[in-house]
Amino acid sequence: MINSFHRDLPLPLILAVSMLYASYLNGFSQTIPTLGFEEKQMTFDPNGHFINQRQAISPTDQWVVYDGRNAGTSLGEVGIIGLLDLTSGEQTKVYELANQTPFGPGTGAAIFHPNREEVTFIHGLMNADQAFPYHIFRRSGMALDLTQKDHPVLFAQEARDVRVPFTPGALRGGTHAHSYSGDGEWISYTYNDEVVEKVGFENTAIRELRTIGFMMPGKVVQIKDITGPEEFSGSKFSILAARVTPNPQPGSDEIQKAYEETWLGSDGYTNEKAEKVQHALAFFGDLKTKDGKLIKEIFISDLPNDPNLLLNATGLEGSPSTLPEVPAVIRQRRLSHTEDRKYPGLQGPRQWLRSSVDGAYIYAYMKDENGIVQLMEISSKTGKLRQITSNSFSSDTSFSLSPDEKYLAYGAKDQLYLTEVSSGKTQKIGDEPKAEWSDLRNINWSHSGKFIVYNRTVKSEGGSYFQIFRLDIR
């Protein structure tokens, strides 16, 4: 290039142009790096190895926690929590229900504490049977202290009390989709209330009031006069965080369902009032547009920085016909306004919101003007949308944000993809899907950012089983 294009230029100028060109290329390569990948199947035995859609990897990246679910198997039908060593492939069973039946109790959807050897997971009630099987309002968040993996210690994260008088800080139903806050001390969840659900059998207008909440440290909840396995004390204090109503006013910001939440930031975020909020939850809320259409939007609940305002709030026990009250000190606001888009609402495969480390941005799926599911970035202050991907295909899995926030990993038609957040550049990663592979899901990024872990169903002579895969990035 120098000889042909610059042969008539002075040598110093040639060298200067060459150095500038080299600097340009170097900067370009840093912006859009060339990455290598190696995909490896980690489990092979004829059993289910189902991982959660987030927080499934241990703090040191050594272990991934899984349950025994398989294709077509519900959580209520399995009673195993296991660990897979992501280097050696060794599996360790850390919990097994001796009384597991097709009707419960059921365990699964386990997550790892971000800083210590502890996992939290869904646990059905121990008296589950054919008459009273595992159900969305008959479960709770239990945990295992794995400091000694050959002697795990089981304990209840939340308390449960379903008899009048109810206990403040205890729940009256079932939690799931748990998520640790950045420091690991608070745990969020989605929630269905058994007490209100039973009232709903007579008044169908108030059934399925799913909402979100959190467990916080500071006060152990002791249940008095426990008479059976449907009630128990808990190590944390539980509070609901989203206000829901069975019949939202069309055109208002009232919601009838709250779900798929995420903690904002690893250490909170700065809200639209320029206030530093130490703990806040972003979540989906179903509302009605002016014409009565039900759509999904993003909402945020700012929790007060003084935890005593939560621990001492009133109305937390609820009543036989009403949910526990959301404390007045929790500020709930609508963030996204998509009702005027061609495809209004947050749409796509089942998804859980993700947050940037500083909480300034939220990531979610939404359909573009062509009806294709794309990844979006939403400002947590203003609700302003930025479309990240411009793919010609719709994603069909949940997604995961890399710890350095540079990449989003997701799948479509059993193929893994990686998109650079800043540029929207997308590339295939991993092997081309094999004939015996299906049902790609549960993509988890490691804490180091050096690999991702996920599930595929693998067909074998003995049947099809959820197996765990690892993809190294270099």
N, C-alpha and C positions, 0 to 999 in steps of 0.2 A: 504494500500500500504506500509506504514512504517513497520507494523508488519510482513508482509510476505516477502518483498524484502530486508528490512534493519534490520532484527531482530538480525543479528550477528554484526552489526556495533555499535561503541560507540555512546551513546546518544548525545553528542555534534555534532558529524558528522551527525547524523540523523536529528537534528534540523537545521543544516546548509543547508543540501540538501533540506529539506522541504521548508525552506525560499527561497532558490534559485528557486525552482520549482514554488512556489506561485508567486514570482516576475515575472517569465517567463509568467505564465498564465495571470497575471494582465497586463503585457505589451502587450500580444497578444490580449487581449480583447479591449485594447485601440486602437490598430491598425485596427481591424475589429470588430467594436461595434455591439451589438445586438440592433436593432431599432424596435420600435413599431409604428403602424400606425392606424389612424382612418379616414375613408372617409365619407364625408357628402355632400349630394346634397343641394345647397343653394337657388336655384330658381326653381319655379314650374309652374308659370303662362304661358299660351299659347302664348308666344312671344319669339322672338329671343333674346339671351343675349350673344353676341359674343365679346370675349376679344381679345386683341392683343397678338402676340406671344412673346412679351417682354415688360417690363416696364409698366405693366397694374395695378400695386398695388401702393397705395399712400405711402408717406414716413413713415408714422406711422403704416402701415399695417392695417389701419382701413377700407379702401375702395378699391374696384376694379372697374375700369371704363370699360364700355361695350357699344357696339352699338346694333342696332336692327336687324342685319342680322340673317338670319336663313338658314337652309339647302336649297340650290338652289337659295338663294337670293343674288344678287350682291350688292355691296356697294352703287351703284348709285340709288338703289330702296328704301333705308331707310334714315330717317332723324331724328334719335333719338340718343342722348348720355345720358347715365345714370350711376349712381353710386350704387353699392351694398355694404351695411355695412356688413363686413365679420364676425361680431359678432352677430348682431341682425337679419340679413337677410333683413333689411329694404331697399327698393329701392327708389332712388331719381332721378327724371328726371331733368337734368341740362341744356339740350338744345334740342329743337325740331324745325324742319323746318316747317313753316306754309304752304309753297308752294311745299311740296314734291310731286312728281309724279313718275310713273314708269321710267321716263327718267332722273330724277335728281331733285334737285341738288345732293343729296346724302351726307352722313357724316359717318365717322367710323374710325376704326383702331386707337383708342385713346391711348395715353400713358401719364403716370404721371411724372411730374417733380420730380427729386430725392430729392429735399430739400424744396419745397413749394407746396401750394395747387393750382396747375396749371396743366391743361391737354392740349396737342396738338393733333390734329387729322386731317384727310383728310376732305376737304370740297369741293364739286363740285361748279361750277360756278352758280351764282344765276339766270342766264337767261337760264338755261338748259330747253330744250323742245324736242319734237319728232324730229325736224330737226337738232338740235344741242344738243344731249344728253350728259350725264356724260361720260367722256372718260379719258384715262390715261394721256392725255396732256391737259385736261380741269378740273384741280383741283389744290388745294394748301394746305399749312399747316396753319390752323387756330388754335386759342387757346382760352381757357376759364380761366379767373381768378376766382378761386373758394374760395377766402377768405371768401366771404359771399355766401354760397351755395344756399340760397333762392333768391339771386340776382347776378347770374354769369355775368361776363363781357366778351364779345366776342371781340377778336382783331386778326389782321392778323400778323402772324409771318414773312411771306415773302411778298415781293412786286411782282407784275406781270405787265408786259408791253409788248404788242404784236404788237405795231405799231412803224414804223421807225420815228424818231431816237429812238433806244432802250436805256434803262437806265442802266448804270453800277450798279450792286448790285441787280437788279431785274431779275426775271426769265421770260421766254417766253413760259412756258408750264405747266406741272403738276408734283407735288412731291407726294411721298408716302413712307411707311415704315420708318417713322421718328424715330429718336433715340436721346435722350438727352446724352450729354457728362457727365462725372462723376460729374462735378460741376453744370451741368444743364444750363450753359450759351450758349453752342453751340448745334446745332441740325443738325444731318446728315439726308440724304434722298436719295432715288433713284429718277431719273428724266427722263422725256420724253419731248422733245422740240416740241411745236406746230408749230413754224415757219419752222423749218427744216422738220418736218413731212409733211407739206403742199407741200414743194418743192419735197418731196419724192413721192408724188402721180404721178409726172411726171418723176422722176428719182428714180426708185425702189431700186437702189443700195444703197441709203443713208437712207432708212426708218428704223425705230426701233433702232435708236442709243441710247439705254438706257445707262445712266451713273449715277454716284453718285456725290453728292455735300454736302454742309453744309451751315448753316446760322450762322453768328457770330454777337456778340454785337459790338458796337463802332460807328455805323453810321445808323441812320434811313434813309430809302430810300423813297423819296417823288416822286411820279409820277405826271408829269405836265399834265394839260389839260385832265383829266380823263373824258371819254365820256360815259362809261357804266360799267356794272358789270364784264367785262372781264379784267379790269385793276384796280389796287388798290395799295396803298402805304403799306409799311410793317415796322415792328419794328426792323427787323434784316437785315443784309447785306448778300446776297447769292452769293456763288462762287462754280463753278464746281471743282471737285477734281480728276477726272480720265480721262485720254486721251484715246479716242476711235476712231476707224477708220472703215469705212464700209467694207473694204477689207484688213484684216490683212495679212502681208507677211507670208507665211507658214514657220515654223521653227523659227520665230522671237518672241519677247515678245510684239508685238502689239496686242491689243484686240479690238473686235468689240462690246463688251457689258460689262458693269460693274454694279454690283448689290449685294444685301444682305450684306451690310457692317456692321462693328461694330467699335466703338471707341476702340483704344488700351489703356487698363489700365484706372483706375479711375482718374489718374493724369498723363497721358502720359506713355511713356516707354523709354527704352534705346535701341537705334538701333544697327545695326551691326558695326557701326563706333564708338561705345561707347559714342554716343551723346545723351543727354537727350532731347527728343522731347515732348513738352507739349501737342500737339494735333496731332494725327495720326489716319488714317482710314485703316482698313484691309477690303478687299472686294474680291468677286469672279470676275474673268475676263475670258471671252471666247476667246481663241486663237486657231490658227491652227497649228497642228504639221507639220513636214516636209512632211508627206504624205497627208496633206490637211485635216486631221480629226479634227473636232471641239471639244475641251475639255475645262473643267473648272479648272482653277488654282487660287491660292491665290496671291493677290497683296497687297502692302502697299503704301499709300501716306503719306509722312511726310510733315506736314505743318510747315512753319517757326515759330519760337518762337516769333518773332516781328509781332504783328497783323497789324501794319501799312504797312508792305510789301504786305499784302493781300488787305487791304482797298484801297491802292493806285496803285494796279496793273492795267495794260492796257489791252484792248481787252475784258473786262468782259461783254460787251454788245452784242458781236457777230455780225453777219450780217444776211441778209435775207436768205442766203444759207449755213451759218456755225453756229455751236454751239458757245456759249460764250467760250472764251479761258480759259484753265486751266493756272493759273499764272506760269511763269517759275520758281518761287521760291518754288513750290510744287514738291518734288522729288518722283517720282513714280518708284517702283521697283517690280520685280517679286520675290515672296518668295518660292513657291512650284514648284517642278519639278517632275511630276509623269508620264511623257509620256512613260517611259520604264517599268512601272508596267504592270502586266497582265490585270488589269482593270484601265487604265489611267484616270486621272482627279478626281475631287471631286464628288462623286456620292452618291445617296441616295434620300430620300424624300426631298421636298422643305425645305431648311434649311437657317438659318441666322447664320453667324459666331458669336462665343462668345470669349471673352478675359478674361484672368486672371486679377486680380486686379492690378498687377504691369505691365501688358502688355507683360510679357515675353513669354506667351504661348497663342496660338489660338486653339480653339476647333472646329472640323468639322467632318462630316461623310465622309467615304470613303469605297469602297468595298475592302475586303481582297482577298487573293489568291483563295478563294473558291466562290467568288462572293457574299459574305454576307456583308451587310452594317454594319460597325463597327464605333465606335467613336475613333477619333484620336486626339492626342495632337501635335501641330506644334510649334517649336521654332520660335519666331518672329525675331530672329537675324539670324539664319542659315537656317531655313526651314526644319530642321531635324524632321522626323516623329516618333512618338511613338504610337503604337496601344494600346488603353486602354482596350476596350472590346474584348472578345473572345466568343461572343454569337453564338449559333447555329441557330439563327433567325436574320432577318433583321429588324431594327427599321423602323417604318413608320410614325413617327411624328417628328416635330422639337424637340429640347432638351433645357434644362435649367441648368445652372451651379449654385450650391449653393453659397451663399455669402461668406462662409468660404473656398470655392474652393475644398471641400472634395468630393462632390458628383455631379453626373450628372443624371438628371431625364429625362425620355423619355418614349415612348410607342411603343407597337407592338400588332396588332390585338386587340385593345381596352383594353389591359392590361398595367398598369403602371409598370415601372422598375426603379431601382435605382442602379447606379454603383459607387463604390468607385474609385476615380481618381487614387490614388496611387497604388492600388493592382489590379484593374480591376474586383474585386468581385462584382457580380451582383445578385440582389434579386428582386422578385416581391414585389410590394407594393400596398396597397389598396385592394378592394374587387375583386373577380372574376367577369369578365364582365357579366352583365345580358342580357337577350334576348332583352330587350327594349333599350339597350345602343348601340351606334355606334359612329363613327367619333370622337374618342378621338383626341384632339389637343390643341394648345396654352398653353403649360405648363409654368407657371410663378412661380418662387421661391420668397417667401416673403423676405423682407429686414432682418428680424430677423433670417431667416433660419428655423423657427419652423413649417412652413407649405408651401404647394404649392397649387396653384389655376389653374384650367384648364376648358376646355369645353368638354362636351359630348352632342351628340344628344340623346334626350330621347323621345321615342315613347309613346304617350298617346292616349286616345280616340279621342281627337281633332286634332291629327296630331303629327308630330315630330318637336321638337324645340331644339335649342341649349340652354342648361342650364349650369349654373356655379356650379362647384364642388370645395370643399376644402378638402385637405388631411393633417391632423395634424401628425407631426413626433415627437416622444418622445423617 
